[in-house]
Amino acid sequence: MVSLISLPGISFGVVCVIDGIITIPARSKQKSVQCPCCNIMSKRVHSSYTRILRDLPISTHCVSVHLTVRKFFCKNTECEKKIFTEQPGNEIKAYSRMTKRTRDMLQNILLEVSARKGSYIANLISLPISPSTALRMIDSLPIPPTEKVTVLGVDDWAYRKGLTYGTVLVNMETGEVIDLLIGRDGVSLKGWLAKHPEIEIVTRDRASAYSSTVSSMLPNAIQVADKFHLLKNFSDCVYSVIRIEYRNLAISMNEKSLQTEPLHPEIPKENEKVPLNAKGERNEYIKYRFEKVKAMLKDGAGLKTVARSLQISRNAVRRYAKVDVLPIKSIYHKYDYNEYLEIISIGFSEGKSFPKIYARMKEAGFKGSHSAFYCQFKDHPMRTTPTVYKAINIKLRLLSPRKISRYLAFKDLSKIKDETDRELMEKLLSKSSTLKKIREQVLTFKELLLGNNVTLLKEWMDRTLSIGISQLQSFVRGLMGDIEAVKNAVETNWSNGQVEGQVNRLKSIKRQMYGRASFELLRRKVILSKVG
Ligand SMILES: [Zn+2]
């Protein structure tokens, strides 16, 4: 068995088991030892003592190596050191309480899990350590010096969301994290870049702190706005546009399904009319308020003043300021019948009365009144001709803004798996020319970033501006402010996708430690961990 244990330079004595612990006496094989001070060999032993070292377990038993360490006289009379201690092989480090291979194994485990879990696993495999020892072992791991970096990816990440942020640096050629820095204001990045003048290309988000730091430290480096962020920012922008336009889209869809649906010509048109007030006619007060806001703004009053004197929110004033006519309110906000269509249609087809159907809807969470429900559905084809209605089975379900903005990026709508979603999306696009235009821009933006024809960029920006939606316009203005880096994004193939992956990895490592990790610990783990 001793031959299996083997450690270079160490000879083992007879194994014995004391209290379930396998105890192995050991000593260095070397006969003569070099003085660390004058390098002269010595054979004269002064004294010896025993070091107890933990080694890798055997079966389920802890292994304890009792190593005899000798002290030698230096025979060089001119040497400062009269007595020195031998260094018994590479596997045993001075002052360590475990063999190197044991430490390596524990550290490899601890890099991948939290200290508490690491301690638990270590105990399971007969290498008991406490969580605090586990932490110390990670802290003592050296971080290898950074090699030369040619292409650097920079991004920010939240250390404490909303409070403190960090910067992650990725070697874009290897995809590995090089370092984590505190803060995202570019100050720590500045210090780091000073040590890396060899960097030729930097990919980054459009955050200006990074761009100005890179410009000042590496004036010759090419800066590339990250494609991933560009796409994401644009899709966020499109999402916000759709959220604002949503009411109008919803109304147009509903009108179409109820009134002009060519699929069921059997149903007389009068029967499908929705009462005006339910369709979004605003009451007089809101109309008055809108006109008042408009008038006050025209007279030069500030948002705040208007909001205060009319007792309405500043957001409402801002919203009104942007439009010329009071937008039609969607009926969905008040009574979203879409959610209850199944109950309603089944109820009518079974010949149930209004109060009975209403009671069921109430149970399912419907908030509207019975009279509103009655008004809405008394002449509805679902009631008047339930069998015909059922046969046609029109779906009034609407897509969420999130879904719409996601589907806008589908080049081929037939790729939308959900059939109803696909039909709705096609309808929406046929109904709204603005949406159609936005879709065109989403698709061409993607193409633009995937291709490398920079001349198309200008065209794209002009066309996006011409749609005349303020959010899209400010997005384009943002691009113009960073135009060189955006052009580089089109022309080069570097993308921060890898950095983004590393940020996600970082988040998962942070979660693993229940968000309590110190910055240094997190840094070590992110740089050194192999699978986390
Ligand atoms: Zn010496």
Residues whose N, C-alpha, C, O or C-beta is under 5 A from the ligand:
A	BS01	ZN	C35 C37 C38 C74 N76 C79 K81
